Amino acid sequence: MGFANSSKANRFWLCPLYSFNGYSESVELAEGIQIKAISVLPGLSKYIQGRSRGLYGQWDNPSEYNAVLLLPYHAGGKGVSGPTELARIGYLENDRARDLLFDLVTALRLCHEGKITAGPLISSIVKPDSGWSFGGTTVWTLVSKRDFLHQDPEYALNQSDVPLANELVGNLAKLRKLEKLDAINIALRRFNSAYHGYIEDRIIDQMIAFESLYIGGERGIKKKLAERTASLLGGGQASKDKIFDEMKDAYKKRCDLVHVIKDVTREELGEIVPKTEEYLRLSIRKFLSLLSEGKSLEDIRNKLEKISREWNKS
């Protein structure tokens, strides 16, 4: 980015990333997104340490993260007349930055496993003469959580992940702009909330996400959900059968938990939850791609239902 050597102040949205390791000290992604190791941001760690007492709630220990996310700051007051218009622009900028952070963390989680999470978005300025300073705006988002209650691995961003991450960020932004993201909003929210909770809550969140993608308000959920997931993700017959059986088993465990039908041990859940998480990850990626191509949620479900019927006949 080169802002350390700039002759003028640069303004950004800054956000700490927890449980994250990048393949490089500086990673550039789509939409002007940058992820930088704290070690290459002159003065930032010292500035945070100097303000660590009560600094933005949970974000008060620089030893707990080693990377920060930098988002470009788009809003500006130049040529704006009146405090009302200035406030309106500020609110729009807050919303834009919040959406972009949500899209990025979601995209990274959709690439592969790893318990990455974000802190708050903080309006920040770096000046060549005086270094870092934080503004008065702090934005908390749906992915600004640190309460990991499970033992997943730390997230490792590989260089090979970058094209997929950029594609996913682009698809999410495109669907939001077209006002089509609401079609899978429940799935995205539940996918993300499953990163923070006990394993019983994780499988419930996952199954709600699956239902919102594949089923909607239809009846006969368990069988249809298993069939459609297998139809979308399965290759050959053996692969489809495996996904079908595992999804039926996962949904049964979810029902046992929710309706207190049968005790389900954490050991049992520990075997199935990583599988269903990966199936959900792959499902959302495919749904995002198809929706971005102009398909509707109804189109996708109807196509999967047709494939499922043909599969059952064979």
Secondary structure, DSSP 8 states (H G I E B T S, - for coil): --GGG-SS-EEEEEEEEESEEESSSEEE-GGG-EEEEGGGSTTHHHHHHHT-TTTTTT---GGG-SEEEEEE-----TT--SHHHHHHHHHHHHHHHHHHHHHHHHHHHHHS----EE--EEEEEEETTTEEEEEEEEE--TT------S----EEE-GGGHHHHHHHHHHHHHHHHTT-GGGGHHHHHHHHHTTSS-HHHHHHHHHHHHHHHHTTT-S-HHHHHHHHHHHHH--SHHHHHHHHHHHHHHHHHHHHHHTT-S---HHHHHHHHHHHHHHHHHHHHHHHHHHHTT--HHHHHHHHHHHHHHHHH-
